[in-house]
Structure formats: C-alpha cells, structure tokens
C-alpha cells in the first residue's frame, strides 16, 4: 500500500530543485529527439523521389500520436520506453564516435 502523505514529500512539484531537474531532463530529451529527427530528415531528403519523404512524414505523425497516447494512458511504460530509447541513442553516438576516430586514424596512417 502506498503512503500518499510520504510520497508527496518525496516528489514535491513545488520544490524549485525538483522543477530544475525535470526542466533539464525534459529539455535534454526534447533536444535529443529534435536532433534525431533533423538528422533523419537530412538523410531522407537526399533521395530524389518524394514517396520516401511522404512515408517518413506519415510514420512520424503516427509515432507522435502513439507516444502521446502512451504517455497519457500508461506513463510508466512510456518512461521505460524513453529510457530505453535514450540508452540506444547513447550507444549509437558512442559507436559513431569510435567509427569516426577509426577512420581518422586510418586516413592519417595512409
């Protein structure tokens, strides 16, 4: 059983420190999401035909609505999904950085 009086003290939404933490986490997730979308759009827009652009735009709209629904109806599941996606993005960034460094070393030795 949850002691609501105790949980209110742990997560006080009026606490300025908590507000700053939530602001930074939300801003970081938004920045990462917009960066991923911009990068994906850059890759997609290199194709000359318009069908892939329309398909990606449609998929983006559907995923946005599905994510909103999930966050409103099942916030715990949405939080776990966001954390998993952030971890995957972090792994992709690390792998990309290692690849760039490997290519730089290869080009400098050639």
Helices and strands as residue ranges (DSSP letters): H 4-10, H 16-44, H 51-73, H 75-109
